[in-house]
Amino acid sequence: MVQVSPVIQLNPLDNVAVARVKLAPGTVLDGFGITVTDAVPQGHKVAVTGIAEGEQVRKYGQIIGVASAGIAPGQHVHTQNLEMRDVEQHHDFGVDAHEPDYIPEDRRARFMGYRRATGKVGTRNYIAVISSVNCSATVSKAVADHFNRMGGLEGRRNIDGVVALTHGGGCAMNTQAEGYRYLTRTIWGYATHANFGGVVMIGLGCETNQISLIKEMYGLTESPNFRTMNIQGVGGTRKTIANAIDVIGGMLDEVDSARRTSEPVSELTLALECGGSDGYSGISANPALGYASDLLIRHGGTTILSETPEIYGAEHLLTRRAASPEVARKLLERIEWWRDYAERNKAELNNNPSYGNKAGGLTTILEKSLGAVAKGGNSRLNAVYEYAEPVKEKGFVFMDSPGYDPVAVTGQVASGANMICFTTGRGSTSGFKPTPSIKLATNNAMYEHMAEDMDINCGGIVTGDETIEQSGQRIFDKIVSVASGERTKSEEYDYGNNEFVPWQVGAVM
């Protein structure tokens, strides 16, 4: 039996290794000829060489910070002796950009999806009740509750449910500012999403975010399966609830008549997301998801990487894969926007990692970003989009968003994602209606502890029981199964009713 080392050195250039298991003082690391001097928690870093104060600390073969004090071989490397400093990265545009090795069309995978009249293909069949403003949130939820909790969908086996998409904004905002564009784009993206068979949009009437303006801006027209109303216009709460229930009642036959048909996986757009990351995220689940992302692209599909503050410091790896200098420059422009945004708000981009990330072994945003970028595999970066912009390019793309998961995923779904893969090392419970979310665990301990919430365990990569490629293939197969109707753990718990969180950026007046 092959003895597995208690640590993982990810690159020969690294001066730290990651603990596979909890390391006690006195543990001998035979491959390095050193003895551990500190207690090192699972997933945390241990120095495998001496590191002088001010010297760069390397993981993944990349800089993750500098030593704030001298570090001896065998010492625990974390917040007590590692700090973030600005690192100037060199950008070689497009040097690693290659045409994907596409699988021939007659051999590409297929799934069972809902082909819409628009040509889009859905993985679920929901009806949406969308609030234009927070003032219509209560009414919208009451309408959804009538169908979900009071028997309004009885006998409608092909309808997954009615979703109330409510939020905290929609008024006291500048219609010429970014925040307004983001909100209206998000609402438009959801209103036209392939996972909705019918949509009702409800406003109050006097808000800044006028439904009539959204319809005009994005060319939305009333139809039997797309209806709008304002509470003030209808005549109050009770009348609006009754009216919306009647309107949705008139949609039910048509929405319920939808049937899944065999469709190519090139119709899948996959959101790549991580939350509650740990020291294993960039070793197991993220690179495994990256492999699945590359495989989906080889089958003609599309994947979306986001969370701009969580690629900060690793953006040079993406610009190397940019399809053109213009794509690379657009990514760097978003990074500069974030530098300015952080400064204006008296914040810093290294406010990441979070408390939980640090407890799991991540120390600096550079380290977190290098692991996060691994979700995007090795495919060519074909486009960069602003928040909630519709994704038009096939293949691997980037959408600008905050690192806050509900906001990021809301933007990805608005951009067209009809599947989500969500990696986590600390545990996650979130779901994002109308798009199913597959949750991927980075380590065995968390997976076993939270098995009822996790869909796939990638911890075998850490223990040496599985390769990245094997885990990535399992993820790809799961994507196809869930896209075809298999329910995820978060769907079993009915998550996703409260995770619609459009990005509120700019002044609230």
C-alpha positions as CSV (number, residue, x, y, z in Angstrom):
1,M,0.0,0.0,0.0
2,V,1.4,3.4,-1.0
3,Q,1.9,5.7,2.0
4,V,0.3,9.1,1.4
5,S,2.2,12.1,2.6
6,P,0.5,14.0,5.4
7,V,1.0,17.2,3.4
8,I,0.5,18.3,-0.2
9,Q,3.1,20.5,-2.0
10,L,1.2,21.9,-5.0
11,N,4.2,23.1,-7.0
12,P,7.9,22.5,-6.7
13,L,8.4,26.3,-6.4
14,D,6.2,26.4,-3.2
15,N,7.9,27.1,0.2
16,V,4.7,25.9,2.0
17,A,2.7,22.7,1.9
18,V,-1.0,22.0,2.9
19,A,-1.8,19.7,5.7
20,R,-4.0,16.7,4.6
21,V,-4.7,16.0,8.2
22,K,-4.2,17.8,11.5
23,L,-0.4,17.8,12.2
24,A,0.9,17.5,15.7
25,P,4.3,19.0,16.8
26,G,6.9,16.4,16.2
27,T,5.4,15.0,13.0
28,V,8.2,14.1,10.6
29,L,7.6,15.1,7.0
30,D,9.9,12.5,5.3
31,G,9.7,13.9,1.8
32,F,11.1,17.3,3.1
33,G,13.4,16.1,5.8
34,I,11.8,18.4,8.4
35,T,9.9,18.1,11.6
36,V,6.6,20.0,12.3
37,T,7.1,22.4,15.2
38,D,3.6,23.8,15.7
39,A,0.1,22.3,15.7
40,V,-1.1,22.7,12.2
41,P,-4.9,22.4,11.6
42,Q,-6.2,20.4,8.6
43,G,-6.1,22.4,5.4
44,H,-3.6,24.9,6.8
45,K,-0.1,25.7,5.6
46,V,3.2,24.5,7.0
47,A,6.6,25.9,5.9
48,V,8.8,23.3,4.1
49,T,11.8,25.7,3.9
50,G,13.0,28.6,5.9
51,I,11.3,31.9,4.9
52,A,13.0,35.2,5.9
53,E,11.0,38.2,7.0
54,G,9.8,40.1,3.9
55,E,10.3,37.1,1.7
56,Q,7.5,36.0,-0.7
57,V,5.5,33.0,0.3
58,R,4.5,30.8,-2.6
59,K,1.6,28.3,-3.1
60,Y,0.4,27.0,-6.5
61,G,3.7,28.3,-7.7
62,Q,2.4,31.8,-7.2
63,I,2.9,34.6,-4.6
64,I,0.2,34.5,-1.8
65,G,1.9,37.2,0.4
66,V,5.1,37.9,2.3
67,A,6.4,36.7,5.6
68,S,5.7,39.3,8.3
69,A,8.3,37.5,10.5
70,G,10.9,34.9,10.0
71,I,9.4,31.4,9.5
72,A,11.4,28.3,10.3
73,P,10.8,25.0,8.5
74,G,7.9,23.1,10.1
75,Q,6.2,26.2,11.4
76,H,2.5,26.9,10.9
77,V,2.1,29.6,8.2
78,H,-1.0,31.8,8.7
79,T,-2.2,35.2,9.9
80,Q,0.5,35.4,12.6
81,N,3.4,35.4,10.1
82,L,1.9,35.9,6.6
83,E,0.5,39.2,5.4
84,M,-0.9,40.7,2.2
85,R,1.0,43.3,0.2
86,D,0.3,44.7,-3.2
87,V,1.9,42.6,-5.9
88,E,2.4,43.9,-9.4
89,Q,1.5,41.1,-11.8
90,H,2.9,40.9,-15.3
91,H,0.2,40.4,-17.9
92,D,0.9,38.4,-21.1
93,F,-2.3,38.7,-23.1
94,G,-3.6,35.6,-24.7
95,V,-0.4,33.5,-24.6
96,D,-2.3,30.5,-23.1
97,A,-5.4,30.9,-25.2
98,H,-6.2,27.9,-27.3
99,E,-9.2,26.7,-29.4
100,P,-11.0,24.1,-27.3
101,D,-10.6,20.4,-28.3
102,Y,-14.3,20.1,-29.2
103,I,-15.9,16.7,-29.1
104,P,-17.5,15.9,-32.5
105,E,-21.2,16.9,-32.5
106,D,-22.4,13.3,-33.0
107,R,-20.7,12.2,-29.8
108,R,-21.7,15.1,-27.6
109,A,-23.8,14.5,-24.5
110,R,-27.5,15.3,-24.3
111,F,-29.9,16.1,-21.5
112,M,-33.7,16.4,-21.2
113,G,-34.7,20.0,-21.2
114,Y,-37.5,22.4,-21.9
115,R,-37.2,23.9,-25.3
116,R,-38.9,27.4,-25.3
117,A,-40.5,29.3,-28.1
118,T,-37.5,31.7,-27.9
119,G,-35.1,29.0,-28.7
120,K,-33.7,28.9,-25.2
121,V,-33.6,25.6,-23.3
122,G,-34.6,25.4,-19.6
123,T,-33.6,22.9,-17.0
124,R,-36.7,23.7,-14.8
125,N,-40.3,24.9,-15.4
126,Y,-41.2,27.5,-12.9
127,I,-43.6,30.5,-12.9
128,A,-42.1,33.8,-11.6
129,V,-43.7,36.6,-9.6
130,I,-41.2,39.5,-9.9
131,S,-41.4,42.6,-7.7
132,S,-40.2,45.8,-9.4
133,V,-39.8,47.4,-5.9
134,N,-39.6,46.3,-2.3
135,C,-43.1,47.8,-1.8
136,S,-44.7,45.0,-3.8
137,A,-42.8,42.2,-2.1
138,T,-45.5,41.2,0.4
139,V,-48.1,41.0,-2.4
140,S,-45.7,39.0,-4.6
141,K,-45.1,36.5,-1.8
142,A,-48.8,36.1,-1.0
143,V,-49.4,35.2,-4.6
144,A,-46.7,32.6,-4.7
145,D,-47.9,31.1,-1.4
146,H,-51.4,30.6,-2.8
147,F,-49.9,28.2,-5.4
148,N,-47.1,26.6,-3.4
149,R,-48.7,26.2,0.0
150,M,-52.5,26.4,-0.5
151,G,-53.0,23.8,-3.2
152,G,-53.0,26.2,-6.2
153,L,-50.7,23.8,-8.2
154,E,-52.6,20.6,-7.4
155,G,-52.3,18.1,-10.3
156,R,-49.8,20.3,-12.1
157,R,-47.0,17.8,-12.2
158,N,-44.9,19.5,-14.8
159,I,-44.7,22.9,-12.9
160,D,-41.8,23.1,-10.4
161,G,-43.4,25.9,-8.4
162,V,-44.2,29.6,-8.3
163,V,-41.2,31.8,-7.3
164,A,-41.6,35.2,-5.7
165,L,-38.5,37.2,-6.6
166,T,-38.5,40.0,-4.1
167,H,-35.7,42.4,-3.2
168,G,-34.8,45.5,-1.1
169,G,-34.5,48.1,-3.8
170,G,-36.4,49.7,-6.7
171,C,-36.8,53.3,-5.5
172,A,-34.8,56.2,-4.2
173,M,-32.2,55.7,-6.9
174,N,-30.7,57.6,-9.8
175,T,-32.0,56.2,-13.1
176,Q,-28.8,57.3,-14.8
177,A,-26.5,55.4,-12.4
178,E,-25.0,51.9,-12.4
179,G,-27.3,50.6,-9.7
180,Y,-30.4,51.2,-11.8
181,R,-28.9,49.6,-14.8
182,Y,-27.9,46.5,-12.7
183,L,-31.4,46.2,-11.2
184,T,-33.3,46.6,-14.5
185,R,-30.9,44.2,-16.3
186,T,-31.3,41.6,-13.5
187,I,-35.1,41.8,-13.7
188,W,-35.0,41.6,-17.5
189,G,-32.7,38.5,-17.3
190,Y,-35.0,36.7,-14.9
191,A,-38.2,37.7,-16.8
192,T,-36.8,36.1,-19.9
193,H,-35.0,33.2,-18.3
194,A,-35.4,29.8,-19.9
195,N,-36.4,28.2,-16.6
196,F,-39.6,30.2,-16.4
197,G,-42.6,29.1,-18.3
198,G,-44.7,32.1,-17.2
199,V,-44.0,35.5,-15.5
200,V,-46.0,38.1,-13.6
201,M,-44.3,41.4,-12.7
202,I,-45.9,43.4,-9.9
203,G,-45.0,47.0,-8.9
204,L,-46.5,49.5,-6.5
205,G,-47.0,52.2,-9.1
206,C,-45.1,55.3,-7.9
207,E,-41.6,53.8,-7.6
208,T,-38.5,54.9,-9.6
209,N,-38.1,51.5,-11.1
210,Q,-41.2,51.7,-13.4
211,I,-42.3,48.5,-15.0
212,S,-43.3,50.4,-18.1
213,L,-39.7,51.7,-18.5
214,I,-38.2,48.2,-18.1
215,K,-40.6,46.9,-20.8
216,E,-39.6,49.8,-23.1
217,M,-35.9,49.5,-22.5
218,Y,-35.7,45.7,-23.1
219,G,-38.5,45.2,-25.6
220,L,-40.8,43.2,-23.3
221,T,-44.3,42.9,-24.5
222,E,-47.4,41.6,-22.7
223,S,-48.5,38.1,-23.7
224,P,-50.6,35.3,-22.1
225,N,-47.5,34.1,-20.3
226,F,-46.0,37.6,-19.5
227,R,-48.2,40.0,-17.5
228,T,-47.6,43.1,-15.4
229,M,-49.6,45.1,-12.9
230,N,-49.3,47.8,-10.3
231,I,-50.9,47.7,-6.8
232,Q,-52.0,51.3,-7.0
233,G,-53.5,50.8,-10.4
234,V,-55.4,47.6,-9.5
235,G,-56.8,49.0,-6.3
236,G,-54.8,47.8,-3.4
237,T,-53.4,44.6,-1.7
238,R,-56.4,42.3,-1.8
239,K,-57.4,43.1,-5.3
240,T,-53.9,42.8,-6.6
241,I,-53.4,39.4,-5.0
242,A,-56.7,38.2,-6.4
243,N,-55.9,39.6,-9.9
244,A,-52.4,38.0,-10.0
245,I,-53.8,34.6,-8.9
246,D,-56.3,34.8,-11.7
247,V,-53.6,35.7,-14.2
248,I,-51.4,32.9,-13.2
249,G,-54.4,30.5,-13.1
250,G,-54.8,31.4,-16.8
251,M,-51.2,30.4,-17.5
252,L,-51.3,27.0,-15.8
253,D,-52.5,24.8,-18.6
254,E,-49.9,26.1,-21.1
255,V,-47.0,26.0,-18.6
256,D,-48.0,22.5,-17.4
257,S,-48.1,21.3,-21.0
258,A,-44.4,21.8,-21.4
259,R,-42.4,18.5,-21.7
260,R,-38.8,17.7,-21.6
261,T,-37.1,16.8,-24.8
262,S,-33.6,15.6,-25.7
263,E,-31.3,18.6,-26.1
264,P,-27.6,19.0,-26.6
265,V,-25.6,20.0,-23.5
266,S,-24.3,22.9,-25.6
267,E,-27.6,24.5,-24.4
268,L,-26.3,24.5,-20.8
269,T,-24.9,27.7,-19.3
270,L,-23.2,26.8,-16.0
271,A,-22.5,29.3,-13.2
272,L,-19.2,28.6,-11.4
273,E,-19.4,29.7,-7.8
274,C,-17.6,29.1,-4.5
275,G,-18.6,30.0,-0.9
276,G,-17.3,29.1,2.5
277,S,-13.9,28.3,0.9
278,D,-11.1,26.5,2.8
279,G,-7.5,25.5,2.3
280,Y,-8.6,22.6,0.2
281,S,-10.9,24.5,-2.2
282,G,-8.1,25.2,-4.7
283,I,-6.8,21.7,-4.4
284,S,-9.9,19.5,-4.7
285,A,-13.4,20.9,-5.6
286,N,-12.3,24.0,-7.5
287,P,-9.9,22.3,-10.0
288,A,-12.4,19.3,-10.3
289,L,-15.1,21.8,-11.2
290,G,-12.6,23.4,-13.6
291,Y,-12.1,20.1,-15.3
292,A,-15.9,19.7,-15.6
293,S,-16.1,23.3,-17.0
294,D,-13.5,22.4,-19.6
295,L,-15.4,19.2,-20.5
296,L,-18.7,21.1,-20.8
297,I,-17.1,23.6,-23.1
298,R,-15.7,20.7,-25.2
299,H,-19.3,19.6,-25.6
300,G,-20.2,23.1,-26.9
301,G,-21.5,24.5,-23.6
302,T,-20.9,27.8,-21.7
303,T,-19.5,28.5,-18.2
304,I,-19.5,31.7,-16.2
305,L,-16.8,32.6,-13.7
306,S,-17.6,35.7,-11.4
307,E,-16.8,37.3,-8.1
308,T,-14.2,39.9,-9.2
309,P,-12.8,40.6,-5.7
310,E,-12.1,36.9,-5.5
311,I,-9.9,36.8,-8.6
312,Y,-8.0,39.8,-7.4
313,G,-4.3,39.0,-7.5
314,A,-4.9,36.1,-9.9
315,E,-6.3,38.0,-12.8
316,H,-2.9,37.6,-14.7
317,L,-3.8,33.9,-15.1
318,L,-7.0,34.8,-16.9
319,T,-5.5,37.5,-19.1
320,R,-3.1,34.9,-20.3
321,R,-6.1,32.9,-21.6
322,A,-7.9,35.9,-23.1
323,A,-9.2,35.3,-26.7
324,S,-8.1,38.9,-27.6
325,P,-6.3,41.9,-26.1
326,E,-9.7,43.6,-25.9
327,V,-11.1,40.8,-23.6
328,A,-8.0,41.0,-21.4
329,R,-8.2,44.8,-21.1
330,K,-11.9,44.6,-20.2
331,L,-11.1,42.3,-17.3
332,L,-8.4,44.6,-16.1
333,E,-10.8,47.5,-16.4
334,R,-13.2,45.7,-14.0
335,I,-10.3,45.2,-11.6
336,E,-9.5,48.9,-11.7
337,W,-13.2,49.7,-11.1
338,W,-13.1,47.6,-8.0
339,R,-9.9,49.3,-6.7
340,D,-11.7,52.7,-7.1
341,Y,-15.0,51.3,-5.6
342,A,-13.2,49.9,-2.6
343,E,-11.3,53.2,-2.1
344,R,-14.6,55.3,-2.4
345,N,-16.2,53.1,0.3
346,K,-13.2,53.1,2.6
347,A,-12.7,49.4,2.1
348,E,-9.9,47.2,0.9
349,L,-9.9,44.3,-1.5
350,N,-8.1,42.2,1.1
351,N,-11.0,42.3,3.5
352,N,-11.3,38.8,2.2
353,P,-10.8,36.0,3.3
354,S,-13.7,35.9,5.7
355,Y,-13.5,34.5,9.3
356,G,-14.6,31.1,8.1
357,N,-12.1,31.1,5.2
358,K,-9.3,31.8,7.6
359,A,-10.4,29.1,10.0
360,G,-10.3,26.8,7.0
361,G,-6.7,27.7,6.2
362,L,-6.9,30.6,3.8
363,T,-4.8,33.6,4.8
364,T,-4.8,36.3,2.1
365,I,-7.0,37.3,-0.8
366,L,-4.1,36.3,-3.2
367,E,-4.3,32.7,-1.9
368,K,-8.1,32.6,-2.0
369,S,-8.1,34.1,-5.6
370,L,-5.6,31.6,-6.9
371,G,-7.8,28.7,-5.7
372,A,-11.0,30.4,-6.9
373,V,-9.7,30.9,-10.5
374,A,-9.2,27.1,-10.6
375,K,-13.0,26.7,-11.1
376,G,-12.6,28.2,-14.6
377,G,-10.3,25.3,-15.7
378,N,-7.9,26.0,-18.6
379,S,-10.3,27.1,-21.4
380,R,-9.9,30.2,-23.4
381,L,-11.6,33.3,-21.9
382,N,-13.9,34.4,-24.7
383,A,-15.7,37.4,-23.2
384,V,-16.0,39.7,-20.1
385,Y,-19.5,40.9,-19.1
386,E,-20.7,43.5,-16.6
387,Y,-23.1,42.5,-13.9
388,A,-26.3,40.7,-15.2
389,E,-25.4,41.3,-18.9
390,P,-26.8,38.6,-21.1
391,V,-24.1,36.1,-22.1
392,K,-23.9,35.8,-25.8
393,E,-20.5,34.1,-26.3
394,K,-20.2,30.3,-26.0
395,G,-17.4,28.8,-24.0
396,F,-15.7,30.2,-20.9
397,V,-16.7,33.8,-20.0
398,F,-16.4,36.1,-17.0
399,M,-19.2,38.2,-15.4
400,D,-18.3,41.0,-13.0
401,S,-19.8,40.7,-9.6
402,P,-19.1,41.1,-5.9
403,G,-17.8,38.1,-3.9
404,Y,-21.0,37.9,-1.9
405,D,-22.6,34.7,-3.1
406,P,-26.3,35.5,-3.4
407,V,-25.5,38.7,-5.3
408,A,-23.0,37.0,-7.6
409,V,-25.3,34.1,-8.4
410,T,-28.3,36.4,-9.0
411,G,-26.2,38.1,-11.6
412,Q,-25.1,34.9,-13.2
413,V,-28.7,33.6,-13.4
414,A,-29.8,36.9,-14.9
415,S,-27.0,36.5,-17.5
416,G,-28.6,33.2,-18.5
417,A,-27.1,30.5,-16.3
418,N,-29.5,27.5,-16.2
419,M,-27.2,25.4,-14.0
420,I,-25.0,26.2,-11.0
421,C,-22.1,24.4,-9.4
422,F,-21.2,25.7,-5.9
423,T,-18.0,24.6,-4.2
424,T,-17.6,24.9,-0.4
425,G,-15.1,23.8,2.2
426,R,-17.0,25.1,5.2
427,G,-20.5,24.0,4.2
428,S,-23.3,25.7,2.3
429,T,-27.1,25.4,2.3
430,S,-28.1,27.9,-0.4
431,G,-30.2,27.3,-3.5
432,F,-31.1,29.8,-6.2
433,K,-34.5,29.4,-7.9
434,P,-35.2,29.0,-10.7
435,T,-31.7,27.5,-11.4
436,P,-30.7,24.2,-9.6
437,S,-27.5,24.4,-7.6
438,I,-25.1,21.4,-7.2
439,K,-23.0,21.7,-4.0
440,L,-19.5,20.3,-4.1
441,A,-17.6,19.5,-0.8
442,T,-13.9,20.1,-0.7
443,N,-13.1,17.6,2.1
444,N,-14.3,14.4,3.6
445,A,-14.9,15.7,7.2
446,M,-17.3,18.5,6.2
447,Y,-19.0,16.3,3.6
448,E,-19.7,13.6,6.3
449,H,-20.8,16.2,8.8
450,M,-23.2,18.0,6.3
451,A,-24.0,15.1,3.9
452,E,-27.7,16.1,3.9
453,D,-26.8,19.4,2.2
454,M,-24.0,18.3,-0.1
455,D,-24.4,16.8,-3.5
456,I,-20.9,15.6,-4.4
457,N,-17.8,15.0,-2.3
458,C,-14.4,15.9,-3.8
459,G,-12.5,15.1,-0.7
460,G,-11.0,12.0,-2.2
461,I,-8.6,14.2,-4.1
462,V,-7.2,15.4,-0.8
463,T,-6.8,11.9,0.5
464,G,-5.3,10.5,-2.7
465,D,-8.3,8.2,-3.4
466,E,-9.4,10.1,-6.5
467,T,-7.9,12.2,-9.2
468,I,-9.1,15.6,-10.3
469,E,-10.1,14.1,-13.6
470,Q,-12.2,11.4,-12.0
471,S,-13.9,13.9,-9.7
472,G,-14.5,16.3,-12.6
473,Q,-16.1,13.6,-14.7
474,R,-18.5,12.8,-11.8
475,I,-19.4,16.5,-11.6
476,F,-20.0,16.7,-15.3
477,D,-22.3,13.6,-15.2
478,K,-24.2,15.1,-12.2
479,I,-24.7,18.4,-14.2
480,V,-26.3,16.4,-17.0
481,S,-28.5,14.4,-14.6
482,V,-29.7,17.5,-12.7
483,A,-30.3,19.4,-15.9
484,S,-32.5,16.6,-16.9
485,G,-34.6,16.8,-13.7
486,E,-32.8,15.1,-10.9
487,R,-33.3,17.2,-7.8
488,T,-30.4,18.7,-5.8
489,K,-30.2,18.7,-2.0
490,S,-31.1,22.4,-1.8
491,E,-34.2,21.7,-4.0
492,E,-35.2,18.9,-1.6
493,Y,-35.2,21.5,1.2
494,D,-36.9,24.1,-1.1
495,Y,-34.1,26.6,-0.9
496,G,-34.1,29.5,-3.3
497,N,-37.0,31.6,-2.3
498,N,-34.9,34.2,-0.5
499,E,-31.7,34.2,-2.5
500,F,-32.7,36.7,-5.2
501,V,-30.4,39.5,-4.3
502,P,-29.7,42.1,-7.1
503,W,-26.5,44.1,-6.6
504,Q,-27.4,47.4,-4.9
505,V,-24.5,49.7,-5.9
506,G,-24.5,53.5,-5.6
507,A,-26.3,56.0,-3.5
508,V,-29.8,55.3,-2.0
509,M,-31.4,58.7,-1.8
